[in-house]
Amino acid sequence: MPPSPTPTYDAIILGAGAAGLFCAAQAGQHGLRVLLIDHFDRVAEKVRISGGGRANFTNRDLDPAAPQKHFLSANPPFCRSALARFQPADFTALLERHGVAFHEKHKGQLFCDRSAGDLIALLLAECDAAPAAGGRVDRWQPCAVRGVRFEAESPSGAGSTSAGSYFVDSDRGAVTAPALVVATGGLSIPKIGASDLGLRLARQFGQKIIDTRPGLVPLTFDGAAWAPYAQLAGLALPVQISTGDKKNRTVFAEDLLFTHRGLSGPAVLQISSYWRPGTPIRTNLLPGVDVAAALLAAKASSRRLIAKELAQWLPNRLAEAWAGLDEAWQRPINEASDKALLRLAERLTQWELVPTGTEGYAKAEVTVGGVDTRGLSSQTMAAKSQPGLYFIGEVMDVTGWLGGYNFQWAWASAHACALAL
Ligand code: FDA
């Protein structure tokens, strides 16, 4: 019997996460036959666990004209075009069409009212709508990818618009298409399917990689140095946090959370994406309070313990722990020297710590770095040096802030790519 022919699609998309599903749906609705391949046994698992189970799916404050405000990349202007062509309002319009209720939490962050499952159902329904437009979206999942090769078009193919074919060898057999979209996401949380396939394929096809590291991740500290603060685990408060030198300082005003091993909470997750090993982070535990002036004024009028004075502005447990850090602070405020009070003010407002590391990819929400966008078209997400190869979503060197920016990048890059397929 002759071997059965290799199934052929218009595009193969590797990764059925946020970007892959959205790209498949859009391309299918443009009349293309698309195959999604994903090795994990559940579809879009990262979407399911995102935003505490409610998916913070976009952010109203996103400014496509100034992407560097909310995105990190070695090539900051790259994401401008895609973000401008598919905006948060375009995605909320889609939710409204599907009757998925959502709400704003704070700082422009939009969440599903019910559950992230509604968003996954929407993405799958959008894929199912392809046949009505003459297209088709098939999904092989779970299905491992064994390898990918590219065959340049033979001269007899002259006149065709494609310049070659991708052959994907998978657990379910071989499949071919003139376009390959890599949507395999970042490296965080390998236990729910993250892998480095996208980075390996990028290298295989001559793309450069910007060094990767965990982002939006809790920071950890040396056990002995952290001992005085470990008792504060579970305590949260609003702070101002910064990293970098004077010329290049990044500052966030958000909540900080003490943990047994270090610091977490939105403030720390945000700053972690900018933090570089060996450098300090600086925290103002009392933003908006002139602590030095307030302590000196209290010294003139109060006989209470310093910890009690601090408790006007700080949670009790933190005030007690902080006063306990120095003998000179364990007394009534009127008995403390001005020098000791000024030192205390400085320690509260410019608390400087050098993290020993992060909780790593096991706990990170995103990967900073990835496929270098300088090798890609900002209009289509296509590799400039390799015909028919596209990268979308988190596998690229575009990393959003906490707050829905990473999903908006997944939607926008997928949308730009689908228009070009
Ligand atoms: P995504 O990770 O969604 O999909 C990649 C797909 O590729 C996966 O299905 C994976 O199984 C598949 N894949 C990987 N390797 C493969 C291989 N070798 N073979 C085949 N398939 C492979 N963002 C945000 O904007 N708002 C939020 O609320 C949150 N919350 C959040 C919480 C947590 C706990 C995490 C870990 C992350 C977030 N994020 C987030 C980030 C957000 O989930 C992420 O940026 C997007 O899902 C990225 O979309 P992608 O489609 O690029 O990757």
Boltz pocket constraint, residues with backbone or C-beta under 6 A from the ligand:
constraints:
  - pocket:
      binder: B
      contacts: [[A, 14], [A, 15], [A, 16], [A, 17], [A, 18], [A, 19], [A, 20], [A, 37], [A, 38], [A, 39], [A, 40], [A, 42], [A, 43], [A, 44], [A, 45], [A, 46], [A, 47], [A, 49], [A, 50], [A, 51], [A, 52], [A, 55], [A, 56], [A, 57], [A, 58], [A, 143], [A, 144], [A, 145], [A, 183], [A, 184], [A, 185], [A, 186], [A, 188], [A, 189], [A, 192], [A, 193], [A, 194], [A, 195], [A, 196], [A, 197], [A, 364], [A, 365], [A, 366], [A, 392], [A, 393], [A, 394], [A, 395], [A, 401], [A, 403], [A, 404], [A, 405], [A, 406], [A, 407], [A, 408], [A, 410]]
      max_distance: 6.0
